[in-house]
Amino acid sequence: MSAAGPIAEFANGDTPPCFARLRLALAGMRQESLVTAAQLNMADGPDDPLMERGKEEVAEISSAIGALLAWTEEQLCQVEFCECRADRLLRRLLEEAKVPGQTGYSPQLGRNSCIIAGSFDREPGERTAYVLIEHQNHIEHAVQAHRGWRARLVTAAEVAPLYESPGYPMTPVSVYREDTLACVRVVTDALYPPA
């Protein structure tokens, strides 16, 4: 490990306000350990006790890095400092709610600026309905720069407002998690009304 960087900072007991750089560093470290394990397993000579011990140690290291990486995936960043992509939580929550989604491109803005939620493989005669979930920034903007969601239900008959973050387009980042959860609930209920 280098003397500087997110892994060294974490090893010194500093809990990061955002886990993005630590996740990337651990993912790179895990990849290196897997490559090392593969190289050790390519040996075609007679069994060497030191080589076998090396394989065991590398397997233990890979396992420990994998466990730490899984732990970081579950950690919540401090939203005011979070460098993670703002749309990722929204998309993950939509997936958990069994709502398909894809990134949408805005010709007016010339960039990816929304998520399109809903079913795109319709049966013949099935009504068209999907939700555009827009935001002011690029799709890959950081949580710390997030300013809220605006969702509109699109049907064959109309485009209707569905959800708007409080204060949109200047929603305080401090409400990012609660706001995103609320948006997903409204979108899910609109596309798949409770029985």
ChimeraX commands (.cxc) that place a marker at each C-alpha (Angstrom):
marker #1 position 0.00,0.00,0.00 radius 0.5
marker #1 position 1.20,3.48,-0.78 radius 0.5
marker #1 position 1.81,5.96,2.03 radius 0.5
marker #1 position -0.93,8.21,0.61 radius 0.5
marker #1 position -4.33,7.67,-0.91 radius 0.5
marker #1 position -7.77,6.49,0.19 radius 0.5
marker #1 position -6.67,3.04,1.42 radius 0.5
marker #1 position -3.85,4.47,3.53 radius 0.5
marker #1 position -6.18,7.14,4.93 radius 0.5
marker #1 position -8.73,4.49,5.83 radius 0.5
marker #1 position -6.02,2.28,7.37 radius 0.5
marker #1 position -5.07,5.24,9.59 radius 0.5
marker #1 position -8.59,5.26,10.99 radius 0.5
marker #1 position -9.99,8.12,8.92 radius 0.5
marker #1 position -13.57,7.34,7.90 radius 0.5
marker #1 position -14.10,9.07,4.56 radius 0.5
marker #1 position -17.07,11.41,4.12 radius 0.5
marker #1 position -17.46,9.77,0.67 radius 0.5
marker #1 position -16.58,6.16,-0.08 radius 0.5
marker #1 position -16.21,6.52,-3.87 radius 0.5
marker #1 position -12.39,6.84,-4.00 radius 0.5
marker #1 position -11.97,4.06,-1.41 radius 0.5
marker #1 position -14.23,1.73,-3.43 radius 0.5
marker #1 position -12.25,2.43,-6.61 radius 0.5
marker #1 position -8.93,1.86,-4.84 radius 0.5
marker #1 position -10.14,-1.40,-3.29 radius 0.5
marker #1 position -11.56,-2.59,-6.62 radius 0.5
marker #1 position -8.15,-1.98,-8.22 radius 0.5
marker #1 position -6.40,-3.76,-5.36 radius 0.5
marker #1 position -8.76,-6.73,-5.65 radius 0.5
marker #1 position -8.11,-6.93,-9.39 radius 0.5
marker #1 position -4.36,-7.02,-8.73 radius 0.5
marker #1 position -4.77,-9.79,-6.18 radius 0.5
marker #1 position -6.87,-11.85,-8.62 radius 0.5
marker #1 position -4.24,-11.41,-11.34 radius 0.5
marker #1 position -1.53,-12.52,-8.89 radius 0.5
marker #1 position -3.61,-15.56,-7.92 radius 0.5
marker #1 position -4.04,-16.49,-11.59 radius 0.5
marker #1 position -0.30,-16.20,-12.21 radius 0.5
marker #1 position 0.48,-18.40,-9.21 radius 0.5
marker #1 position -1.98,-21.01,-10.45 radius 0.5
marker #1 position -0.26,-21.17,-13.85 radius 0.5
marker #1 position 2.87,-22.79,-12.43 radius 0.5
marker #1 position 3.44,-26.11,-14.19 radius 0.5
marker #1 position 6.37,-27.43,-12.21 radius 0.5
marker #1 position 6.37,-29.87,-9.29 radius 0.5
marker #1 position 4.46,-28.91,-6.15 radius 0.5
marker #1 position 6.48,-26.39,-4.19 radius 0.5
marker #1 position 5.48,-25.86,-0.52 radius 0.5
marker #1 position 6.38,-22.15,-0.75 radius 0.5
marker #1 position 4.29,-21.73,-3.89 radius 0.5
marker #1 position 1.34,-23.46,-2.23 radius 0.5
marker #1 position 1.69,-21.19,0.81 radius 0.5
marker #1 position 1.81,-18.17,-1.51 radius 0.5
marker #1 position -1.41,-19.29,-3.18 radius 0.5
marker #1 position -3.11,-19.60,0.20 radius 0.5
marker #1 position -1.93,-16.16,1.29 radius 0.5
marker #1 position -3.05,-14.49,-1.93 radius 0.5
marker #1 position -6.45,-16.22,-1.67 radius 0.5
marker #1 position -6.81,-14.91,1.91 radius 0.5
marker #1 position -5.85,-11.38,0.77 radius 0.5
marker #1 position -8.33,-11.50,-2.14 radius 0.5
marker #1 position -11.08,-12.69,0.19 radius 0.5
marker #1 position -10.34,-9.96,2.76 radius 0.5
marker #1 position -10.29,-7.24,0.08 radius 0.5
marker #1 position -13.57,-8.57,-1.34 radius 0.5
marker #1 position -15.18,-8.47,2.12 radius 0.5
marker #1 position -13.95,-4.91,2.71 radius 0.5
marker #1 position -15.18,-3.84,-0.72 radius 0.5
marker #1 position -18.62,-5.34,0.02 radius 0.5
marker #1 position -18.65,-3.47,3.34 radius 0.5
marker #1 position -17.86,-0.14,1.66 radius 0.5
marker #1 position -20.72,-0.69,-0.81 radius 0.5
marker #1 position -23.13,-0.67,2.13 radius 0.5
marker #1 position -21.75,2.50,3.73 radius 0.5
marker #1 position -23.60,5.79,3.41 radius 0.5
marker #1 position -21.60,8.83,2.40 radius 0.5
marker #1 position -22.10,12.28,3.89 radius 0.5
marker #1 position -24.17,13.73,1.08 radius 0.5
marker #1 position -22.60,17.19,1.32 radius 0.5
marker #1 position -19.22,15.67,0.37 radius 0.5
marker #1 position -20.37,12.68,-1.69 radius 0.5
marker #1 position -18.64,12.25,-5.07 radius 0.5
marker #1 position -20.77,9.22,-6.01 radius 0.5
marker #1 position -23.09,9.51,-9.03 radius 0.5
marker #1 position -26.46,10.89,-7.93 radius 0.5
marker #1 position -28.47,8.71,-10.31 radius 0.5
marker #1 position -27.04,5.44,-8.95 radius 0.5
marker #1 position -29.14,5.40,-5.78 radius 0.5
marker #1 position -32.25,6.22,-7.82 radius 0.5
marker #1 position -31.55,3.45,-10.32 radius 0.5
marker #1 position -30.74,0.91,-7.59 radius 0.5
marker #1 position -33.98,1.72,-5.77 radius 0.5
marker #1 position -35.94,1.42,-9.04 radius 0.5
marker #1 position -34.34,-1.99,-9.67 radius 0.5
marker #1 position -35.27,-3.12,-6.15 radius 0.5
marker #1 position -38.86,-2.02,-6.85 radius 0.5
marker #1 position -38.75,-4.08,-10.10 radius 0.5
marker #1 position -39.08,-0.95,-12.24 radius 0.5
marker #1 position -36.92,-1.12,-15.38 radius 0.5
marker #1 position -35.00,2.00,-16.26 radius 0.5
marker #1 position -32.53,3.40,-18.75 radius 0.5
marker #1 position -30.59,6.62,-19.28 radius 0.5
marker #1 position -32.31,9.19,-21.45 radius 0.5
marker #1 position -30.70,11.74,-23.78 radius 0.5
marker #1 position -31.97,15.31,-24.08 radius 0.5
marker #1 position -31.51,16.74,-27.60 radius 0.5
marker #1 position -32.23,20.25,-26.24 radius 0.5
marker #1 position -29.46,20.01,-23.63 radius 0.5
marker #1 position -27.16,17.82,-25.73 radius 0.5
marker #1 position -26.48,15.43,-22.83 radius 0.5
marker #1 position -27.87,12.55,-20.82 radius 0.5
marker #1 position -30.15,14.31,-18.38 radius 0.5
marker #1 position -32.86,11.90,-17.30 radius 0.5
marker #1 position -33.79,8.37,-16.42 radius 0.5
marker #1 position -36.66,6.74,-18.29 radius 0.5
marker #1 position -38.52,4.38,-15.96 radius 0.5
marker #1 position -41.09,1.87,-17.11 radius 0.5
marker #1 position -41.65,-1.10,-19.37 radius 0.5
marker #1 position -40.39,-0.78,-22.92 radius 0.5
marker #1 position -41.39,-4.26,-24.16 radius 0.5
marker #1 position -45.15,-3.91,-24.48 radius 0.5
marker #1 position -47.68,-6.45,-25.59 radius 0.5
marker #1 position -49.78,-5.42,-28.63 radius 0.5
marker #1 position -52.59,-3.15,-27.47 radius 0.5
marker #1 position -50.98,-2.50,-24.07 radius 0.5
marker #1 position -51.06,1.16,-23.07 radius 0.5
marker #1 position -47.86,3.17,-23.34 radius 0.5
marker #1 position -46.78,4.59,-20.01 radius 0.5
marker #1 position -43.37,5.54,-18.75 radius 0.5
marker #1 position -41.88,8.13,-16.44 radius 0.5
marker #1 position -39.19,10.68,-17.31 radius 0.5
marker #1 position -37.16,11.47,-14.20 radius 0.5
marker #1 position -35.18,14.61,-14.95 radius 0.5
marker #1 position -32.47,16.55,-13.15 radius 0.5
marker #1 position -30.56,19.71,-13.96 radius 0.5
marker #1 position -27.07,18.23,-14.28 radius 0.5
marker #1 position -25.36,15.59,-16.37 radius 0.5
marker #1 position -26.37,12.01,-15.57 radius 0.5
marker #1 position -22.97,11.41,-13.89 radius 0.5
marker #1 position -23.06,14.43,-11.59 radius 0.5
marker #1 position -21.98,13.93,-7.99 radius 0.5
marker #1 position -24.47,13.73,-5.13 radius 0.5
marker #1 position -22.91,16.86,-3.60 radius 0.5
marker #1 position -23.96,18.81,-6.72 radius 0.5
marker #1 position -27.47,17.31,-6.89 radius 0.5
marker #1 position -30.40,19.72,-6.99 radius 0.5
marker #1 position -33.40,17.40,-7.06 radius 0.5
marker #1 position -35.64,15.28,-9.30 radius 0.5
marker #1 position -38.62,16.12,-11.49 radius 0.5
marker #1 position -40.73,13.19,-12.72 radius 0.5
marker #1 position -43.39,13.32,-15.41 radius 0.5
marker #1 position -45.72,10.50,-16.43 radius 0.5
marker #1 position -45.88,10.07,-20.21 radius 0.5
marker #1 position -48.87,8.27,-21.71 radius 0.5
marker #1 position -50.36,8.16,-25.20 radius 0.5
marker #1 position -52.82,10.86,-24.10 radius 0.5
marker #1 position -50.66,13.31,-22.15 radius 0.5
marker #1 position -47.55,14.25,-20.23 radius 0.5
marker #1 position -48.50,14.87,-16.60 radius 0.5
marker #1 position -46.43,16.12,-13.65 radius 0.5
marker #1 position -45.85,13.29,-11.18 radius 0.5
marker #1 position -43.19,14.30,-8.66 radius 0.5
marker #1 position -41.00,17.31,-8.00 radius 0.5
marker #1 position -38.37,17.59,-5.29 radius 0.5
marker #1 position -38.99,20.32,-2.72 radius 0.5
marker #1 position -37.40,23.51,-4.04 radius 0.5
marker #1 position -36.54,21.98,-7.45 radius 0.5
marker #1 position -34.26,22.87,-9.23 radius 0.5
marker #1 position -32.43,24.06,-6.11 radius 0.5
marker #1 position -33.34,21.23,-3.71 radius 0.5
marker #1 position -30.94,21.15,-0.75 radius 0.5
marker #1 position -28.52,18.23,-1.03 radius 0.5
marker #1 position -29.17,17.39,2.64 radius 0.5
marker #1 position -32.54,15.82,1.67 radius 0.5
marker #1 position -31.07,13.75,-1.20 radius 0.5
marker #1 position -31.77,10.30,0.30 radius 0.5
marker #1 position -35.30,11.01,1.53 radius 0.5
marker #1 position -36.12,12.87,-1.68 radius 0.5
marker #1 position -34.87,10.01,-3.86 radius 0.5
marker #1 position -36.87,7.44,-1.84 radius 0.5
marker #1 position -40.00,9.59,-2.19 radius 0.5
marker #1 position -39.48,9.93,-5.95 radius 0.5
marker #1 position -39.14,6.16,-6.37 radius 0.5
marker #1 position -42.31,5.49,-4.33 radius 0.5
marker #1 position -44.35,7.91,-6.47 radius 0.5
marker #1 position -42.94,6.54,-9.75 radius 0.5
marker #1 position -43.53,2.92,-8.73 radius 0.5
marker #1 position -47.11,3.63,-7.63 radius 0.5
marker #1 position -47.84,5.46,-10.91 radius 0.5
marker #1 position -46.49,2.66,-13.12 radius 0.5
marker #1 position -47.72,-0.24,-10.99 radius 0.5
marker #1 position -50.69,0.99,-8.96 radius 0.5
marker #1 position -51.29,-0.99,-5.76 radius 0.5
marker #1 position -54.17,-3.44,-6.08 radius 0.5
marker link #1:1,2 radius 0.2
marker link #1:2,3 radius 0.2
marker link #1:3,4 radius 0.2
marker link #1:4,5 radius 0.2
marker link #1:5,6 radius 0.2
marker link #1:6,7 radius 0.2
marker link #1:7,8 radius 0.2
marker link #1:8,9 radius 0.2
marker link #1:9,10 radius 0.2
marker link #1:10,11 radius 0.2
marker link #1:11,12 radius 0.2
marker link #1:12,13 radius 0.2
marker link #1:13,14 radius 0.2
marker link #1:14,15 radius 0.2
marker link #1:15,16 radius 0.2
marker link #1:16,17 radius 0.2
marker link #1:17,18 radius 0.2
marker link #1:18,19 radius 0.2
marker link #1:19,20 radius 0.2
marker link #1:20,21 radius 0.2
marker link #1:21,22 radius 0.2
marker link #1:22,23 radius 0.2
marker link #1:23,24 radius 0.2
marker link #1:24,25 radius 0.2
marker link #1:25,26 radius 0.2
marker link #1:26,27 radius 0.2
marker link #1:27,28 radius 0.2
marker link #1:28,29 radius 0.2
marker link #1:29,30 radius 0.2
marker link #1:30,31 radius 0.2
marker link #1:31,32 radius 0.2
marker link #1:32,33 radius 0.2
marker link #1:33,34 radius 0.2
marker link #1:34,35 radius 0.2
marker link #1:35,36 radius 0.2
marker link #1:36,37 radius 0.2
marker link #1:37,38 radius 0.2
marker link #1:38,39 radius 0.2
marker link #1:39,40 radius 0.2
marker link #1:40,41 radius 0.2
marker link #1:41,42 radius 0.2
marker link #1:42,43 radius 0.2
marker link #1:43,44 radius 0.2
marker link #1:44,45 radius 0.2
marker link #1:45,46 radius 0.2
marker link #1:46,47 radius 0.2
marker link #1:47,48 radius 0.2
marker link #1:48,49 radius 0.2
marker link #1:49,50 radius 0.2
marker link #1:50,51 radius 0.2
marker link #1:51,52 radius 0.2
marker link #1:52,53 radius 0.2
marker link #1:53,54 radius 0.2
marker link #1:54,55 radius 0.2
marker link #1:55,56 radius 0.2
marker link #1:56,57 radius 0.2
marker link #1:57,58 radius 0.2
marker link #1:58,59 radius 0.2
marker link #1:59,60 radius 0.2
marker link #1:60,61 radius 0.2
marker link #1:61,62 radius 0.2
marker link #1:62,63 radius 0.2
marker link #1:63,64 radius 0.2
marker link #1:64,65 radius 0.2
marker link #1:65,66 radius 0.2
marker link #1:66,67 radius 0.2
marker link #1:67,68 radius 0.2
marker link #1:68,69 radius 0.2
marker link #1:69,70 radius 0.2
marker link #1:70,71 radius 0.2
marker link #1:71,72 radius 0.2
marker link #1:72,73 radius 0.2
marker link #1:73,74 radius 0.2
marker link #1:74,75 radius 0.2
marker link #1:75,76 radius 0.2
marker link #1:76,77 radius 0.2
marker link #1:77,78 radius 0.2
marker link #1:78,79 radius 0.2
marker link #1:79,80 radius 0.2
marker link #1:80,81 radius 0.2
marker link #1:81,82 radius 0.2
marker link #1:82,83 radius 0.2
marker link #1:83,84 radius 0.2
marker link #1:84,85 radius 0.2
marker link #1:85,86 radius 0.2
marker link #1:86,87 radius 0.2
marker link #1:87,88 radius 0.2
marker link #1:88,89 radius 0.2
marker link #1:89,90 radius 0.2
marker link #1:90,91 radius 0.2
marker link #1:91,92 radius 0.2
marker link #1:92,93 radius 0.2
marker link #1:93,94 radius 0.2
marker link #1:94,95 radius 0.2
marker link #1:95,96 radius 0.2
marker link #1:96,97 radius 0.2
marker link #1:97,98 radius 0.2
marker link #1:98,99 radius 0.2
marker link #1:99,100 radius 0.2
marker link #1:100,101 radius 0.2
marker link #1:101,102 radius 0.2
marker link #1:102,103 radius 0.2
marker link #1:103,104 radius 0.2
marker link #1:104,105 radius 0.2
marker link #1:105,106 radius 0.2
marker link #1:106,107 radius 0.2
marker link #1:107,108 radius 0.2
marker link #1:108,109 radius 0.2
marker link #1:109,110 radius 0.2
marker link #1:110,111 radius 0.2
marker link #1:111,112 radius 0.2
marker link #1:112,113 radius 0.2
marker link #1:113,114 radius 0.2
marker link #1:114,115 radius 0.2
marker link #1:115,116 radius 0.2
marker link #1:116,117 radius 0.2
marker link #1:117,118 radius 0.2
marker link #1:118,119 radius 0.2
marker link #1:119,120 radius 0.2
marker link #1:120,121 radius 0.2
marker link #1:121,122 radius 0.2
marker link #1:122,123 radius 0.2
marker link #1:123,124 radius 0.2
marker link #1:124,125 radius 0.2
marker link #1:125,126 radius 0.2
marker link #1:126,127 radius 0.2
marker link #1:127,128 radius 0.2
marker link #1:128,129 radius 0.2
marker link #1:129,130 radius 0.2
marker link #1:130,131 radius 0.2
marker link #1:131,132 radius 0.2
marker link #1:132,133 radius 0.2
marker link #1:133,134 radius 0.2
marker link #1:134,135 radius 0.2
marker link #1:135,136 radius 0.2
marker link #1:136,137 radius 0.2
marker link #1:137,138 radius 0.2
marker link #1:138,139 radius 0.2
marker link #1:139,140 radius 0.2
marker link #1:140,141 radius 0.2
marker link #1:141,142 radius 0.2
marker link #1:142,143 radius 0.2
marker link #1:143,144 radius 0.2
marker link #1:144,145 radius 0.2
marker link #1:145,146 radius 0.2
marker link #1:146,147 radius 0.2
marker link #1:147,148 radius 0.2
marker link #1:148,149 radius 0.2
marker link #1:149,150 radius 0.2
marker link #1:150,151 radius 0.2
marker link #1:151,152 radius 0.2
marker link #1:152,153 radius 0.2
marker link #1:153,154 radius 0.2
marker link #1:154,155 radius 0.2
marker link #1:155,156 radius 0.2
marker link #1:156,157 radius 0.2
marker link #1:157,158 radius 0.2
marker link #1:158,159 radius 0.2
marker link #1:159,160 radius 0.2
marker link #1:160,161 radius 0.2
marker link #1:161,162 radius 0.2
marker link #1:162,163 radius 0.2
marker link #1:163,164 radius 0.2
marker link #1:164,165 radius 0.2
marker link #1:165,166 radius 0.2
marker link #1:166,167 radius 0.2
marker link #1:167,168 radius 0.2
marker link #1:168,169 radius 0.2
marker link #1:169,170 radius 0.2
marker link #1:170,171 radius 0.2
marker link #1:171,172 radius 0.2
marker link #1:172,173 radius 0.2
marker link #1:173,174 radius 0.2
marker link #1:174,175 radius 0.2
marker link #1:175,176 radius 0.2
marker link #1:176,177 radius 0.2
marker link #1:177,178 radius 0.2
marker link #1:178,179 radius 0.2
marker link #1:179,180 radius 0.2
marker link #1:180,181 radius 0.2
marker link #1:181,182 radius 0.2
marker link #1:182,183 radius 0.2
marker link #1:183,184 radius 0.2
marker link #1:184,185 radius 0.2
marker link #1:185,186 radius 0.2
marker link #1:186,187 radius 0.2
marker link #1:187,188 radius 0.2
marker link #1:188,189 radius 0.2
marker link #1:189,190 radius 0.2
marker link #1:190,191 radius 0.2
marker link #1:191,192 radius 0.2
marker link #1:192,193 radius 0.2
marker link #1:193,194 radius 0.2
marker link #1:194,195 radius 0.2
view
